[in-house]
Amino acid sequence: MTKKTLILFSFIFLKFLLQYFVLSSDYDLQRDEYLYLDQAHHLAWGYLSVPPVTSWISSIIYLLGNSVFWVKFFPSLFGALTILVVWKTIEELKGNLFALILGATCILFSALLRLNTLYQPNSFDVLSWTAFYFVIIKYFNTEKPKWLFVAAIVFALGFLNKYNIVFLLLGLLPSILLTDQRKIFIQKKLYIALFLALLLISPNLLWQYNNNFPIIHHLNELADTQLVNVDRIGFLKSQLFFFIGSFFVIAFSLYALLFYKPFRRYKPFFWTFFFTLILFLYFKAKDYYAIGLYPIYISFGSVFLMNLLNEGWKKYLQPVAIAIPVLVFIPMFGIAFPNKSPEYIIAHSELYKSYGLLRWEDGKDHLLPQDYADMLGWKELAKKVDSVYLELPSPSQTLILCDNYGQAGAINYYTKEGIKAVSFNADYINWFNLDRQFINLIRIKNYKEKDNEFKETSPYFNSSVLVDSITNQFAREYKTWIFVFKTAKVDVNKRIKSEIEEVKNYR
């Protein structure tokens, strides 16, 4: 094993180690993770909010035992692979050991460490962006058409994971037109590669068509409820924090792409950086959507700094350059990760607030960061639903209906009785199993609508009672109610079918 390979393996090992180290046992899985894990039981070519790749990975997690270890393993793996792609990019750019170590350090001690704690499409999205850019660099270096076909496959996988990769293409194509690399557009095999990409993503596009393009409804809902609160200045500030320890490397990369002669063939990447950010700003995208843009620029910056610091006294600055991302990361370690208890965070709320970590998607500050509040109360909910379910007469004829996908997913993940909770929210609208006749109802309801639930539902059952609630005051689901309605007076299945049709027609 060569020295370089040993160092690369060391970075990958450290990556996995840190990913598990930055998570506190005070927290459950995050709200979105439950939905993605449940997709393993409902495989399709698309879902209301995401394409199918995450469901494929969820199927693998399920086969491996569905434990938290494996849930966290895969985003860690995609983060490790991102380090590998950056490493290979630096080698492609003729970088030496210093450049390789600098690039890997910058990626390791960055926002990716936080992003890779969550089982969401975002980790694979960043990997897809980085891999696609790497393949484009390979094409610029060799002009071999095979790299166009590899790019098509990488793009298709990225698209089938998260539609966000479309921004990559929209930012890259006009950038190529502005440079000498525009000659790529007279390559006939480019259009064959584009057709290949279209062919690979067509099952998802067909699914969207057959389901009346639910992604449009999802994007409109996202714009109305979350993106409306996005502050463009805040978006730009966040970009600085994502790779704050390696900001100087990214800055040098942009300089090099514009003025450094050995990088002349890569000039489209200079324009791509700005075009892509402008697109995100225009559409008021969430700040983390842009994280996939940066790793490739760390590759360029690392190689440029290698050449800048390769003579005389400047060589002594190489260890300094490597140390900066680590030193900047150290104070961030205590506040940027879910490794502190809720009580600790509340006691130090001013510190968290100063970094904007308490600001939620509603634009307001709360007790905990939103992701952390979304990682509490789920086990408690599932345990209490389990207990209620077992006490009911004819539990197999009991419908568990939740207000949102987090509640349904958490119940399905943690309960031990083969319970399958559903909701009219997110993909669960398509996952109702009405083959059996329901006579009882366990209703999981937002605490603000307690009285409405009794008023609306009680007339259809012989008995109704509020049995419990989530008592974890730090949870976003705090005070979520658990209602039990026994022995229906009406055909529950018929009413549920009617509700499903109404929700689908609204969409």
RASULVEN-V146281 format. One record per pair of residues at least 12 apart in sequence whose ideal C-beta (glycine too) atoms are under 6 Angstrom apart, sorted by sequence separation. I is the first residue (numbers start at 1). J is the second residue. D is the distance in whole Angstrom. If there is no record, write none. Layout:
I/J/D
I/J/D
//
This chain:
43/55/6
135/147/5
257/269/5
258/270/5
353/365/6
357/369/5
469/481/5
87/100/6
90/103/5
257/270/4
408/421/4
408/422/6
468/482/5
135/150/5
408/423/4
466/481/6
467/482/5
39/55/4
135/151/4
305/321/6
57/74/6
86/103/5
87/104/6
276/293/6
466/483/6
467/484/5
36/54/5
40/58/4
405/423/6
39/58/5
40/59/4
135/154/6
402/421/5
465/484/5
405/425/5
408/428/5
37/58/5
83/104/5
86/107/5
346/367/6
400/421/4
402/423/4
404/425/5
405/426/4
464/485/5
36/58/6
40/62/4
132/154/5
131/154/5
132/155/6
345/368/6
405/428/6
463/486/5
83/107/5
461/485/4
462/487/4
342/368/6
385/411/5
461/488/5
382/410/6
389/417/6
457/485/6
381/410/6
382/411/5
386/415/5
460/489/6
128/158/3
453/483/6
460/490/5
386/417/6
450/481/6
378/410/4
382/414/3
447/479/4
79/112/5
382/415/5
338/372/5
447/481/6
379/414/6
445/481/5
79/116/4
124/161/5
125/162/4
128/165/6
407/444/5
125/164/6
129/168/6
399/438/4
76/116/5
121/161/5
443/483/4
75/116/4
121/162/4
148/189/6
152/193/4
156/197/5
397/438/6
403/444/6
148/190/6
155/197/5
159/201/5
397/439/5
398/440/4
399/441/5
400/442/5
401/443/5
402/444/4
403/445/6
442/484/6
403/446/5
75/119/6
79/123/6
82/126/6
145/189/4
149/193/5
152/196/4
156/200/4
160/204/6
253/297/4
256/300/6
260/304/6
441/485/4
78/123/4
82/127/5
85/130/5
89/134/5
92/137/6
148/193/4
152/197/4
156/201/5
78/124/5
81/127/5
85/131/5
440/486/5
250/297/5
253/300/4
71/119/5
75/123/4
82/130/5
253/301/3
256/304/4
392/440/5
439/487/6
78/127/5
85/134/5
232/281/5
238/287/4
242/291/6
249/298/5
252/301/4
439/488/5
243/294/5
250/301/6
235/287/5
246/298/6
249/301/4
252/304/5
252/305/6
230/284/4
438/492/4
438/493/6
437/493/6
19/76/4
227/284/5
434/493/5
16/76/5
15/79/6
15/80/5
54/121/5
12/80/5
50/121/6
11/83/6
429/503/6
8/87/6
245/324/6
246/325/5
388/467/6
424/503/5
245/325/3
245/328/3
244/328/6
245/329/5
384/468/5
33/119/5
181/268/5
30/118/5
32/120/5
179/267/5
179/268/5
381/470/6
380/470/6
176/268/5
380/472/6
11/104/5
15/108/6
175/268/4
178/271/5
377/470/5
23/117/6
377/472/4
175/271/4
376/472/5
388/484/6
19/116/6
175/272/4
376/474/5
377/475/3
384/482/6
376/475/4
172/272/5
175/275/6
377/477/5
171/272/5
174/275/6
374/476/5
373/476/4
171/275/4
171/276/3
368/474/6
53/160/5
52/160/6
53/161/4
171/279/6
51/160/5
167/276/6
170/279/6
167/279/5
140/265/5
164/289/6
111/242/4
342/474/4
110/243/5
229/363/4
226/361/4
109/245/6
106/246/3
106/249/6
51/204/5
45/203/4
46/204/5
45/204/5
46/207/4
45/207/4
46/208/6
129/292/3
133/296/4
126/291/5
130/295/4
48/214/5
126/292/4
130/296/6
125/292/6
49/218/5
48/218/6
111/291/6
107/295/6
106/298/5
103/298/5
103/299/6
103/302/4
102/302/4
99/302/4
99/303/5
99/306/4
95/303/4
98/306/6
86/295/5
90/299/5
89/299/4
93/303/4
96/306/6
95/306/6
90/302/6
82/295/6
86/299/5
90/303/6
109/325/5
105/322/5
109/326/6
102/321/6
106/325/5
98/318/5
102/322/5
105/325/5
109/329/4
101/322/6
114/336/6
114/337/6
217/507/5
27/338/5
24/338/6
22/337/4
24/339/5
26/341/5
22/339/5
30/371/6
31/374/4
30/374/5
30/375/5
28/375/5
27/375/4
28/378/4
28/379/5
35/405/5
38/409/5
34/406/6
35/409/5
38/412/5
31/406/4
34/409/3
34/410/5
37/413/6
48/426/6
34/413/5
48/427/5
47/427/5
42/431/5
//
